[in-house]
Amino acid sequence: MTKPLTLTKADLIQEVERITELKRSDSETIVETIFDSIIESLQKGDKIEIRGFGSFRTRQRRGRVGRNPKTGAKVEVPPKKIPFFKPSKELKDFVNSSEAAASAGATPAGAPASGDAKHP
């Protein structure tokens, strides 16, 4: 059984560098700026919506009583905000299409794949 590939931030930087033909430092700045903007918006409680991809927002998790797994002692877990991502319908459809793996390199996200039943 092969382990699935993991796309890292370095891979994203390399892809931006390849597609835009910018210097690595410029590509790194672009990727870092996008991530920093998302993080800052979530810290302020804003919702981020990227059409055709999905939306990011925070959810409030209630406080609860947990247990220390080592000692079994009860521990108060305070309420906190957690980041939440909701994929768009287009992203879900693309990920679940039978042609997604075959056409991932040839078809941009959101564009119909060749031979798609909905688009003859």
C-alpha positions as CSV (number, residue, x, y, z in Angstrom):
1,M,0.0,0.0,0.0
2,T,1.4,3.4,-1.0
3,K,1.2,6.4,1.2
4,P,-0.8,9.3,-0.4
5,L,1.3,12.3,-1.4
6,T,1.1,15.4,0.8
7,L,1.2,18.8,-0.7
8,T,3.3,21.1,1.4
9,K,3.7,24.9,1.6
10,A,7.1,24.5,-0.2
11,D,5.3,22.6,-3.0
12,L,2.8,25.4,-3.3
13,I,5.7,28.0,-3.5
14,Q,7.4,25.9,-6.1
15,E,4.2,25.6,-8.2
16,V,3.7,29.4,-8.1
17,E,7.3,29.9,-9.1
18,R,6.9,27.4,-12.0
19,I,3.6,28.9,-13.3
20,T,4.4,32.6,-12.9
21,E,8.1,32.3,-13.7
22,L,8.8,34.6,-10.7
23,K,11.8,34.3,-8.5
24,R,11.4,31.9,-5.5
25,S,11.5,34.7,-3.0
26,D,8.6,36.5,-4.8
27,S,6.6,33.2,-5.0
28,E,7.2,32.6,-1.3
29,T,6.0,36.1,-0.5
30,I,2.8,35.5,-2.5
31,V,2.0,32.2,-0.7
32,E,2.9,33.6,2.8
33,T,0.7,36.7,2.1
34,I,-2.3,34.6,1.3
35,F,-1.9,32.4,4.4
36,D,-1.2,35.5,6.6
37,S,-4.3,37.2,5.3
38,I,-6.5,34.2,6.0
39,I,-5.1,33.9,9.5
40,E,-5.5,37.6,10.3
41,S,-9.1,37.6,9.1
42,L,-9.9,34.5,11.2
43,Q,-8.3,36.1,14.3
44,K,-10.6,39.1,13.8
45,G,-13.7,36.8,13.5
46,D,-14.2,37.6,9.8
47,K,-15.3,35.0,7.3
48,I,-13.2,34.4,4.2
49,E,-15.0,33.3,1.0
50,I,-13.0,32.1,-2.1
51,R,-15.6,31.5,-4.8
52,G,-15.2,28.1,-6.4
53,F,-13.0,26.9,-3.6
54,G,-14.7,27.3,-0.2
55,S,-15.0,29.4,2.9
56,F,-13.1,29.7,6.1
57,R,-14.6,30.9,9.4
58,T,-14.3,30.2,13.1
59,R,-16.6,28.1,15.3
60,Q,-17.0,28.4,19.0
61,R,-16.3,25.2,20.9
62,R,-17.9,25.0,24.4
63,G,-15.9,24.4,27.5
64,R,-16.1,20.9,28.9
65,V,-14.6,18.6,31.6
66,G,-12.0,16.3,30.2
67,R,-9.7,13.7,31.7
68,N,-5.9,13.6,31.8
69,P,-5.2,10.3,30.0
70,K,-2.1,9.6,32.2
71,T,-3.6,10.2,35.6
72,G,-7.4,10.0,34.9
73,A,-7.8,13.3,36.8
74,K,-10.6,15.6,35.7
75,V,-9.4,18.7,33.8
76,E,-11.4,21.8,32.9
77,V,-11.1,22.5,29.2
78,P,-12.0,26.1,28.5
79,P,-14.1,27.3,25.6
80,K,-12.2,28.2,22.4
81,K,-12.5,29.2,18.8
82,I,-11.5,26.7,16.1
83,P,-11.0,27.3,12.4
84,F,-13.5,25.7,10.1
85,F,-13.3,25.2,6.3
86,K,-16.4,24.5,4.2
87,P,-15.6,23.4,0.6
88,S,-17.6,24.9,-2.3
89,K,-19.9,22.7,-4.4
90,E,-17.5,23.1,-7.3
91,L,-14.6,21.8,-5.2
92,K,-16.6,18.9,-3.9
93,D,-17.8,18.0,-7.5
94,F,-14.3,18.2,-8.8
95,V,-12.7,16.1,-6.1
96,N,-15.5,13.4,-6.5
97,S,-15.5,13.3,-10.3
98,S,-14.2,10.1,-11.8
99,E,-12.0,12.1,-14.1
100,A,-10.4,14.2,-11.4
101,A,-7.2,12.1,-11.1
102,A,-6.8,11.8,-14.9
103,S,-7.4,15.4,-15.7
104,A,-6.0,17.2,-12.6
105,G,-3.0,18.4,-14.5
106,A,-4.9,19.4,-17.7
107,T,-8.1,20.9,-16.4
108,P,-8.2,23.9,-14.1
109,A,-10.4,23.7,-10.9
110,G,-13.9,24.7,-11.7
111,A,-13.6,24.0,-15.5
112,P,-15.6,21.1,-16.9
113,A,-13.4,18.1,-17.7
114,S,-13.5,16.8,-21.2
115,G,-16.2,14.2,-21.7
116,D,-18.1,15.4,-18.6
117,A,-21.7,14.1,-18.8
118,K,-23.2,17.5,-18.0
119,H,-21.2,19.2,-20.8
120,P,-21.2,17.2,-24.0
